[in-house]
Amino acid sequence: MDQILTMRVFARVVEAGTFTKAAASLDMPKGTVTKLVQHLEARLRVKLLNRTTRRVTVTPDGAAYYERMTRLLNDLDDIEASMTNAQAKPSGRLRVDVGASVARLVIIPALSGFYQRYPEIQLDLGVSDRPVDLISDNVDCVIRVGELIEQSLVARRIGHLAFVTVASPGYVERHGVPQHPNDLEDSHTTLNYFSARTGRMHPHEFVKHGASIEVTGRYKLAVNESNAYDAAALAGLGIAQCVTLVAAPHLASGELVQVLADWSCPTLPVYVVYPPNRHLSAKVRAFVDWAADLFAREPRLQGA
């Protein structure tokens, strides 16, 4: 039995939470994954995992073994990387997941520069506002907007997104201009955004002189994808809080107008995220550093 392979398989089961997800991410039969973990427990003479029909959890002995084992695996990966030229020439297939607006406005326009720097990296770019499971979907890293829920992931803050409250000229002509955020609950129609993962409706948030107000508003349309949200704002379907980078050219052209300008919108942090306790390969490190540099060079995206 390959001891290193067995340890890597056990680590993936712990991180994925199920044998099925671990097997899929490793591209191995589920039965093989199960047998390797069983052999490991038999060899160590200790129970590492508690199994149910839906999920596996780590025993106290399993948690201690996992912590020490992952440090060892990371050290082994670092040794191998130092003996190759991988750091000088990152290469191979890289799976990255990015939200729709960030992909369209920030990442994709700059990718030619990424390929000039790293011509041997093949990038599989998943574009969606629905968060992926990095382990089971076998994703190397993601760029996420907003505060992170998964505390087990490794996150590097690379910037923030600012927002502005807008409406189309047609909407303003039909409904007038709101004078206070509370007007959105009474005499106006909002355009709302709900989480693709949880279905939770995101409120409209306003800040002025240290006071903050959250408004759900009266909405006729809610969407869960940022490009659709922007299109709905342009179509005059309600008052929206759009990413400033998205809204800026439409404000300049007159396709959108700013409303409630004396109330600011809170910014949202942007993170590049990758799984914990896993060696940060040269290709992943290359993308993480490139993305951080890209956001740092854009003043409107720099971290607060």
BAVEXTOR-866705 format. One record per residue (C-alpha): residue number from 1; residue in three letters; chain; x, y, z. Coordinates in pm, whole numbers, padded with zeros to 5 digits, always signed. Example, Ala and Ser with C-alpha at 12.3 -4.5 7.8 and 13.67 -1.06 7.14 Angstrom:
% BAVEXTOR-866705
REC  1  ala  A  +01230  -00450  +00780
REC  2  ser  A  +01367  -00106  +00714
END
This chain:
% BAVEXTOR-866705
REC  1  met  A  +00000  +00000  +00000
REC  2  asp  A  +00130  +00345  -00099
REC  3  gln  A  +00146  +00525  +00234
REC  4  ile  A  +00167  +00875  +00081
REC  5  leu  A  -00129  +00806  -00148
REC  6  thr  A  -00331  +00677  +00146
REC  7  met  A  -00260  +00989  +00348
REC  8  arg  A  -00360  +01212  +00057
REC  9  val  A  -00684  +01019  +00012
REC  10  phe  A  -00766  +01045  +00384
REC  11  ala  A  -00699  +01419  +00376
REC  12  arg  A  -00934  +01464  +00081
REC  13  val  A  -01211  +01269  +00257
REC  14  val  A  -01175  +01494  +00561
REC  15  glu  A  -01187  +01809  +00348
REC  16  ala  A  -01472  +01692  +00125
REC  17  gly  A  -01687  +01554  +00406
REC  18  thr  A  -01802  +01247  +00211
REC  19  phe  A  -01636  +00953  +00039
REC  20  thr  A  -01836  +01027  -00276
REC  21  lys  A  -01712  +01385  -00311
REC  22  ala  A  -01356  +01284  -00226
REC  23  ala  A  -01359  +01008  -00487
REC  24  ala  A  -01497  +01243  -00754
REC  25  ser  A  -01234  +01510  -00688
REC  26  leu  A  -00956  +01248  -00693
REC  27  asp  A  -01098  +01077  -01003
REC  28  met  A  -01091  +00744  -00819
REC  29  pro  A  -01360  +00481  -00761
REC  30  lys  A  -01546  +00534  -00434
REC  31  gly  A  -01469  +00175  -00333
REC  32  thr  A  -01096  +00236  -00368
REC  33  val  A  -01114  +00545  -00151
REC  34  thr  A  -01311  +00356  +00113
REC  35  lys  A  -01068  +00063  +00118
REC  36  leu  A  -00763  +00289  +00146
REC  37  val  A  -00910  +00465  +00450
REC  38  gln  A  -01009  +00131  +00604
REC  39  his  A  -00655  -00004  +00554
REC  40  leu  A  -00514  +00313  +00712
REC  41  glu  A  -00735  +00272  +01019
REC  42  ala  A  -00640  -00096  +01044
REC  43  arg  A  -00270  -00019  +01020
REC  44  leu  A  -00290  +00258  +01280
REC  45  arg  A  -00532  +00055  +01496
REC  46  val  A  -00745  +00362  +01557
REC  47  lys  A  -01078  +00492  +01432
REC  48  leu  A  -01019  +00807  +01228
REC  49  leu  A  -01367  +00879  +01093
REC  50  asn  A  -01726  +00852  +01209
REC  51  arg  A  -01944  +00745  +00916
REC  52  thr  A  -02314  +00813  +00852
REC  53  thr  A  -02523  +00763  +00540
REC  54  arg  A  -02487  +01132  +00452
REC  55  arg  A  -02149  +01248  +00583
REC  56  val  A  -01828  +01154  +00759
REC  57  thr  A  -01686  +01343  +01056
REC  58  val  A  -01341  +01328  +01206
REC  59  thr  A  -01280  +01161  +01543
REC  60  pro  A  -01046  +01332  +01790
REC  61  asp  A  -00770  +01086  +01691
REC  62  gly  A  -00849  +01149  +01324
REC  63  ala  A  -00827  +01525  +01371
REC  64  ala  A  -00487  +01497  +01539
REC  65  tyr  A  -00360  +01265  +01266
REC  66  tyr  A  -00496  +01493  +00992
REC  67  glu  A  -00325  +01800  +01137
REC  68  arg  A  +00019  +01637  +01160
REC  69  met  A  -00018  +01450  +00832
REC  70  thr  A  -00109  +01757  +00625
REC  71  arg  A  +00197  +01941  +00753
REC  72  leu  A  +00408  +01647  +00638
REC  73  leu  A  +00242  +01635  +00296
REC  74  asn  A  +00291  +02009  +00248
REC  75  asp  A  +00660  +01972  +00338
REC  76  leu  A  +00697  +01689  +00086
REC  77  asp  A  +00534  +01899  -00185
REC  78  asp  A  +00762  +02192  -00106
REC  79  ile  A  +01067  +01968  -00133
REC  80  glu  A  +00959  +01835  -00472
REC  81  ala  A  +00878  +02183  -00599
REC  82  ser  A  +01220  +02311  -00496
REC  83  met  A  +01386  +02034  -00699
REC  84  thr  A  +01209  +02123  -01023
REC  85  asn  A  +01173  +02429  -01240
REC  86  ala  A  +00799  +02450  -01170
REC  87  gln  A  +00839  +02778  -00988
REC  88  ala  A  +01021  +02930  -01286
REC  89  lys  A  +00771  +02804  -01545
REC  90  pro  A  +00425  +02739  -01399
REC  91  ser  A  +00236  +02512  -01635
REC  92  gly  A  -00063  +02284  -01666
REC  93  arg  A  -00439  +02304  -01640
REC  94  leu  A  -00581  +02545  -01382
REC  95  arg  A  -00949  +02555  -01279
REC  96  val  A  -01063  +02893  -01146
REC  97  asp  A  -01415  +03009  -01063
REC  98  val  A  -01514  +03379  -01079
REC  99  gly  A  -01837  +03576  -01039
REC  100  ala  A  -01997  +03706  -01357
REC  101  ser  A  -01932  +04080  -01317
REC  102  val  A  -01574  +04038  -01196
REC  103  ala  A  -01502  +03798  -01484
REC  104  arg  A  -01648  +04030  -01748
REC  105  leu  A  -01509  +04360  -01621
REC  106  val  A  -01180  +04270  -01453
REC  107  ile  A  -01041  +03923  -01521
REC  108  ile  A  -01117  +03852  -01888
REC  109  pro  A  -01002  +04192  -02024
REC  110  ala  A  -00664  +04139  -01853
REC  111  leu  A  -00607  +03773  -01943
REC  112  ser  A  -00384  +03849  -02243
REC  113  gly  A  -00129  +03988  -01996
REC  114  phe  A  -00163  +03674  -01783
REC  115  tyr  A  -00087  +03451  -02083
REC  116  gln  A  +00210  +03665  -02181
REC  117  arg  A  +00354  +03605  -01836
REC  118  tyr  A  +00247  +03238  -01805
REC  119  pro  A  +00213  +03095  -02157
REC  120  glu  A  +00214  +02733  -02039
REC  121  ile  A  -00091  +02759  -01813
REC  122  gln  A  -00423  +02635  -01952
REC  123  leu  A  -00706  +02815  -01772
REC  124  asp  A  -01054  +02665  -01722
REC  125  leu  A  -01256  +02970  -01610
REC  126  gly  A  -01590  +02894  -01451
REC  127  val  A  -01812  +03204  -01456
REC  128  ser  A  -02108  +03203  -01220
REC  129  asp  A  -02247  +03384  -00918
REC  130  arg  A  -02325  +03046  -00760
REC  131  pro  A  -02044  +02946  -00518
REC  132  val  A  -01878  +02617  -00603
REC  133  asp  A  -01751  +02348  -00369
REC  134  leu  A  -01377  +02368  -00420
REC  135  ile  A  -01318  +02009  -00311
REC  136  ser  A  -01595  +01815  -00482
REC  137  asp  A  -01586  +02031  -00796
REC  138  asn  A  -01205  +02000  -00809
REC  139  val  A  -01156  +02377  -00836
REC  140  asp  A  -00807  +02514  -00766
REC  141  cys  A  -00912  +02861  -00651
REC  142  val  A  -01199  +03108  -00670
REC  143  ile  A  -01248  +03483  -00658
REC  144  arg  A  -01539  +03568  -00429
REC  145  val  A  -01711  +03894  -00342
REC  146  gly  A  -01850  +03949  +00007
REC  147  glu  A  -01770  +03816  +00350
REC  148  leu  A  -01675  +03450  +00349
REC  149  ile  A  -01892  +03185  +00512
REC  150  glu  A  -01653  +02890  +00479
REC  151  gln  A  -01409  +02959  +00759
REC  152  ser  A  -01206  +02649  +00668
REC  153  leu  A  -01085  +02800  +00340
REC  154  val  A  -00767  +02999  +00294
REC  155  ala  A  -00852  +03352  +00179
REC  156  arg  A  -00641  +03645  +00062
REC  157  arg  A  -00815  +03979  +00040
REC  158  ile  A  -00725  +04149  -00288
REC  159  gly  A  -00963  +04443  -00311
REC  160  his  A  -01318  +04563  -00274
REC  161  leu  A  -01617  +04653  -00491
REC  162  ala  A  -01798  +04983  -00449
REC  163  phe  A  -02169  +05022  -00528
REC  164  val  A  -02393  +05307  -00640
REC  165  thr  A  -02772  +05342  -00628
REC  166  val  A  -02913  +05393  -00976
REC  167  ala  A  -03227  +05394  -01188
REC  168  ser  A  -03296  +05433  -01557
REC  169  pro  A  -03421  +05770  -01689
REC  170  gly  A  -03743  +05596  -01791
REC  171  tyr  A  -03799  +05473  -01438
REC  172  val  A  -03739  +05821  -01294
REC  173  glu  A  -03979  +05971  -01547
REC  174  arg  A  -04253  +05726  -01447
REC  175  his  A  -04200  +05714  -01071
REC  176  gly  A  -03997  +06020  -00972
REC  177  val  A  -03680  +06037  -00762
REC  178  pro  A  -03672  +05888  -00409
REC  179  gln  A  -03570  +06137  -00142
REC  180  his  A  -03493  +05889  +00137
REC  181  pro  A  -03412  +05515  +00152
REC  182  asn  A  -03745  +05456  +00329
REC  183  asp  A  -03920  +05570  +00011
REC  184  leu  A  -03814  +05237  -00141
REC  185  glu  A  -04053  +05063  +00100
REC  186  asp  A  -04347  +05290  +00023
REC  187  ser  A  -04362  +05451  -00320
REC  188  his  A  -04093  +05291  -00536
REC  189  thr  A  -04005  +04956  -00691
REC  190  thr  A  -03669  +04800  -00613
REC  191  leu  A  -03470  +04554  -00819
REC  192  asn  A  -03347  +04284  -00581
REC  193  tyr  A  -03069  +04026  -00576
REC  194  phe  A  -03093  +03691  -00399
REC  195  ser  A  -02823  +03440  -00317
REC  196  ala  A  -02787  +03161  -00571
REC  197  arg  A  -02683  +02929  -00288
REC  198  thr  A  -02921  +03008  -00003
REC  199  gly  A  -03203  +03202  -00170
REC  200  arg  A  -03160  +03480  +00087
REC  201  met  A  -03264  +03822  -00039
REC  202  his  A  -02985  +04079  -00010
REC  203  pro  A  -03116  +04409  +00131
REC  204  his  A  -03034  +04750  -00009
REC  205  glu  A  -02794  +04913  +00235
REC  206  phe  A  -02741  +05285  +00289
REC  207  val  A  -02496  +05474  +00510
REC  208  lys  A  -02495  +05845  +00605
REC  209  his  A  -02315  +06023  +00889
REC  210  gly  A  -02248  +05691  +01064
REC  211  ala  A  -02612  +05581  +01049
REC  212  ser  A  -02710  +05282  +00837
REC  213  ile  A  -03041  +05166  +00694
REC  214  glu  A  -03128  +04830  +00537
REC  215  val  A  -03423  +04822  +00298
REC  216  thr  A  -03569  +04521  +00121
REC  217  gly  A  -03807  +04740  -00074
REC  218  arg  A  -04111  +04655  -00280
REC  219  tyr  A  -03982  +04449  -00568
REC  220  lys  A  -04139  +04290  -00872
REC  221  leu  A  -03820  +04124  -00993
REC  222  ala  A  -03534  +03956  -00807
REC  223  val  A  -03245  +03778  -00982
REC  224  asn  A  -02945  +03573  -00869
REC  225  glu  A  -02689  +03664  -01137
REC  226  ser  A  -02507  +03995  -01164
REC  227  asn  A  -02523  +04043  -01542
REC  228  ala  A  -02900  +03987  -01532
REC  229  tyr  A  -02925  +04235  -01244
REC  230  asp  A  -02741  +04502  -01443
REC  231  ala  A  -02955  +04438  -01751
REC  232  ala  A  -03273  +04472  -01546
REC  233  ala  A  -03156  +04807  -01409
REC  234  leu  A  -03092  +04932  -01763
REC  235  ala  A  -03438  +04809  -01863
REC  236  gly  A  -03595  +05035  -01600
REC  237  leu  A  -03739  +04755  -01387
REC  238  gly  A  -03653  +04914  -01054
REC  239  ile  A  -03406  +05103  -00839
REC  240  ala  A  -03084  +04903  -00809
REC  241  gln  A  -02751  +04909  -00629
REC  242  cys  A  -02500  +04825  -00903
REC  243  val  A  -02126  +04777  -00886
REC  244  thr  A  -01972  +05117  -00959
REC  245  leu  A  -01747  +04971  -01229
REC  246  val  A  -02057  +04840  -01405
REC  247  ala  A  -02263  +05154  -01365
REC  248  ala  A  -01994  +05413  -01449
REC  249  pro  A  -02013  +05396  -01832
REC  250  his  A  -02394  +05389  -01823
REC  251  leu  A  -02400  +05690  -01591
REC  252  ala  A  -02167  +05871  -01829
REC  253  ser  A  -02386  +05790  -02129
REC  254  gly  A  -02711  +05879  -01952
REC  255  glu  A  -02850  +05525  -01965
REC  256  leu  A  -02860  +05532  -01584
REC  257  val  A  -02889  +05814  -01332
REC  258  gln  A  -02772  +05812  -00972
REC  259  val  A  -03036  +05845  -00700
REC  260  leu  A  -03004  +05895  -00325
REC  261  ala  A  -02655  +06030  -00391
REC  262  asp  A  -02621  +06168  -00038
REC  263  trp  A  -02640  +05811  +00097
REC  264  ser  A  -02341  +05587  +00031
REC  265  cys  A  -02346  +05210  -00020
REC  266  pro  A  -02114  +04982  +00183
REC  267  thr  A  -01832  +04824  -00013
REC  268  leu  A  -01785  +04447  -00036
REC  269  pro  A  -01444  +04279  +00001
REC  270  val  A  -01300  +04065  -00278
REC  271  tyr  A  -01103  +03752  -00188
REC  272  val  A  -00908  +03492  -00378
REC  273  val  A  -00973  +03163  -00202
REC  274  tyr  A  -00822  +02814  -00218
REC  275  pro  A  -00859  +02494  -00014
REC  276  pro  A  -00676  +02463  +00317
REC  277  asn  A  -00390  +02231  +00403
REC  278  arg  A  -00310  +02170  +00041
REC  279  his  A  +00014  +02260  -00131
REC  280  leu  A  -00018  +02588  -00321
REC  281  ser  A  +00118  +02475  -00657
REC  282  ala  A  +00319  +02702  -00882
REC  283  lys  A  +00027  +02754  -01123
REC  284  val  A  -00215  +02841  -00840
REC  285  arg  A  +00036  +03075  -00680
REC  286  ala  A  +00093  +03239  -01019
REC  287  phe  A  -00278  +03311  -01062
REC  288  val  A  -00327  +03427  -00702
REC  289  asp  A  -00036  +03671  -00724
REC  290  trp  A  -00145  +03791  -01070
REC  291  ala  A  -00502  +03855  -00952
REC  292  ala  A  -00382  +04042  -00643
REC  293  asp  A  -00155  +04259  -00859
REC  294  leu  A  -00438  +04320  -01107
REC  295  phe  A  -00672  +04446  -00837
REC  296  ala  A  -00397  +04654  -00676
REC  297  arg  A  -00332  +04836  -01003
REC  298  glu  A  -00699  +04940  -01031
REC  299  pro  A  -00761  +05219  -00775
REC  300  arg  A  -01136  +05154  -00767
REC  301  leu  A  -01069  +04793  -00659
REC  302  gln  A  -00804  +04842  -00395
REC  303  gly  A  -00876  +04707  -00046
REC  304  ala  A  -00999  +04959  +00208
END
